[in-house]
């Protein structure tokens, strides 16, 4: 599964909760988290693993943060090979967290079985903020943080995306993207 979304959408938190649910059901889960690299030093904070503390201690989970090292598209130059290595190593589920969201941050969509766009509610003009390219590639648009005071904005953004998805060309004859 490939996951992308804007900063603060809760990608790492979602992956930790989803990953723990999977490991409790006896799946072996691998997380390939891609972080942006500094244009100055070339380094990366690789902070995604620190936000998945419970999953990182789970014996049925493997988390590998990697810097983009200047690669565009939201993944690293070797993400596809890393997916294959994890599958070959016996991991049933491989989750790839992209560097973030942008108009062209969807290279992972061609590497995975399902591409999920994770969005927070009440982030402003959502349909303008997330560009068409990444929306067209999404198999699932998941509205995260949809509780408390954010229930109403979450329902609104859900309705907006359901309407917008009807206008997009279908990528598959058998799957209609879900919101």
C-alpha positions as CSV (number, residue, x, y, z in Angstrom):
1,X,0.0,0.0,0.0
2,X,1.3,3.4,-0.9
3,X,0.2,6.4,1.4
4,X,0.5,10.0,0.7
5,X,-1.0,13.2,2.1
6,X,-0.1,16.7,3.2
7,X,2.0,17.4,6.2
8,X,-0.1,17.0,9.4
9,X,-2.6,14.6,7.7
10,X,-1.6,11.9,10.2
11,X,0.2,9.5,7.8
12,X,2.6,8.2,10.4
13,X,-0.1,7.9,13.1
14,X,-2.4,6.1,10.6
15,X,0.4,3.7,9.7
16,X,1.3,2.9,13.3
17,X,-2.4,2.2,14.2
18,X,-3.0,0.2,11.0
19,X,0.3,-1.6,11.3
20,X,-0.4,-2.6,14.9
21,X,-3.8,-3.9,13.9
22,X,-2.2,-6.0,11.2
23,X,0.6,-7.4,13.4
24,X,-2.1,-8.4,16.0
25,X,-3.7,-10.4,13.3
26,X,-0.3,-12.2,12.7
27,X,0.7,-10.3,9.6
28,X,4.3,-9.3,9.1
29,X,4.4,-5.6,8.3
30,X,7.1,-3.6,6.6
31,X,7.0,0.2,6.5
32,X,9.2,2.1,4.1
33,X,9.0,5.8,5.1
34,X,10.4,8.4,2.8
35,X,11.6,11.7,4.2
36,X,12.7,14.8,2.3
37,X,16.4,15.5,2.1
38,X,18.0,18.8,2.8
39,X,19.0,20.7,-0.3
40,X,21.9,22.1,1.7
41,X,23.4,19.1,3.6
42,X,21.7,16.3,1.7
43,X,20.7,14.8,5.0
44,X,17.3,13.9,6.4
45,X,15.7,13.9,9.8
46,X,14.2,10.4,9.2
47,X,11.6,11.3,11.9
48,X,8.8,9.0,10.7
49,X,10.2,6.0,12.7
50,X,10.2,8.1,15.9
51,X,6.5,8.8,15.4
52,X,5.8,5.0,15.2
53,X,7.2,4.0,18.6
54,X,4.8,1.1,19.3
55,X,5.1,-0.4,15.8
56,X,8.9,0.1,15.9
57,X,9.1,-2.2,18.9
58,X,6.8,-4.9,17.4
59,X,8.7,-8.0,16.4
60,X,6.4,-8.5,13.4
61,X,7.1,-5.1,12.0
62,X,10.1,-3.5,10.2
63,X,10.4,0.2,9.7
64,X,12.9,1.6,7.3
65,X,13.1,5.4,6.9
66,X,15.0,6.6,3.8
67,X,15.9,10.1,2.5
68,X,14.8,11.1,-1.0
69,X,18.4,12.1,-1.8
70,X,17.0,14.5,-4.4
71,X,14.7,12.0,-6.1
72,X,11.4,13.4,-7.2
73,X,8.0,11.7,-7.1
74,X,7.7,11.2,-3.3
75,X,9.9,8.1,-3.1
76,X,13.5,7.2,-3.3
77,X,15.5,5.9,-6.3
78,X,15.4,2.4,-4.8
79,X,11.9,2.2,-3.3
80,X,10.7,-0.4,-5.8
81,X,13.6,-2.6,-5.1
82,X,13.1,-2.2,-1.3
83,X,9.4,-3.3,-1.7
84,X,10.6,-6.4,-3.5
85,X,13.2,-7.2,-0.8
86,X,10.6,-6.8,1.9
87,X,8.2,-9.2,0.1
88,X,11.0,-11.6,-0.4
89,X,11.9,-11.3,3.3
90,X,8.4,-12.7,4.2
91,X,6.6,-9.5,4.9
92,X,2.9,-9.9,4.0
93,X,2.1,-6.2,3.9
94,X,4.4,-3.4,2.8
95,X,3.4,0.1,3.5
96,X,5.2,2.9,1.7
97,X,4.8,6.4,3.2
98,X,5.7,9.0,0.6
99,X,7.6,12.2,1.4
100,X,4.3,14.2,1.3
101,X,1.8,15.5,-1.1
102,X,2.2,17.5,-4.2
103,X,1.0,17.6,-7.8
104,X,3.7,15.0,-8.8
105,X,4.3,13.1,-5.6
106,X,2.6,9.9,-6.8
107,X,5.4,7.7,-8.3
108,X,4.5,5.2,-5.6
109,X,1.1,4.5,-7.3
110,X,2.9,2.5,-10.0
111,X,4.8,0.4,-7.4
112,X,1.9,-0.7,-5.1
113,X,-1.4,-2.6,-5.3
114,X,-3.3,0.3,-3.8
115,X,-2.6,4.0,-3.4
116,X,-4.2,5.9,-0.5
117,X,-4.4,9.6,-0.3
118,X,-4.8,10.6,3.3
119,X,-6.4,14.1,3.9
120,X,-7.2,16.1,7.0
121,X,-10.5,18.0,7.2
122,X,-10.7,21.8,7.5
123,X,-7.4,22.4,5.8
124,X,-8.6,25.3,3.7
125,X,-9.6,25.0,0.0
126,X,-8.9,21.3,-0.2
127,X,-9.7,20.8,-3.9
128,X,-7.4,23.6,-4.8
129,X,-4.7,22.6,-2.3
130,X,-4.3,19.0,-3.6
131,X,-3.7,19.0,-7.3
132,X,-5.5,16.8,-9.9
133,X,-2.4,14.6,-10.7
134,X,-2.4,12.9,-7.3
135,X,-6.2,12.7,-7.0
136,X,-6.3,10.9,-10.3
137,X,-3.9,8.3,-9.1
138,X,-5.6,7.6,-5.7
139,X,-7.5,4.3,-5.3
140,X,-8.8,5.5,-1.9
141,X,-9.1,9.0,-0.5
142,X,-9.3,8.7,3.3
143,X,-10.4,11.7,5.4
144,X,-8.4,11.4,8.6
145,X,-8.9,13.1,12.0
146,X,-12.7,13.0,11.4
147,X,-13.9,13.3,15.0
148,X,-14.9,15.9,17.6
149,X,-15.3,19.3,16.1
150,X,-13.9,18.1,12.8
151,X,-16.8,15.7,12.0
152,X,-18.8,18.3,10.0
153,X,-15.8,19.6,8.0
154,X,-14.8,15.9,7.4
155,X,-18.2,15.2,5.9
156,X,-18.0,18.3,3.8
157,X,-14.6,17.4,2.3
158,X,-15.8,13.8,1.8
159,X,-18.8,15.1,-0.3
160,X,-16.5,17.4,-2.3
161,X,-14.1,14.6,-3.1
162,X,-16.9,12.2,-4.0
163,X,-18.2,14.8,-6.5
164,X,-14.7,15.6,-7.8
165,X,-13.9,11.9,-8.3
166,X,-16.9,11.5,-10.6
167,X,-15.3,14.0,-13.0
168,X,-12.0,12.1,-13.3
169,X,-11.2,9.5,-16.0
170,X,-11.2,6.0,-14.6
171,X,-7.9,4.2,-14.3
172,X,-9.5,0.8,-14.0
173,X,-12.5,-1.0,-15.4
174,X,-13.0,-3.0,-12.2
175,X,-12.3,-0.4,-9.4
176,X,-13.9,2.9,-8.7
177,X,-11.9,5.0,-6.2
178,X,-13.5,5.3,-2.8
179,X,-13.7,8.3,-0.5
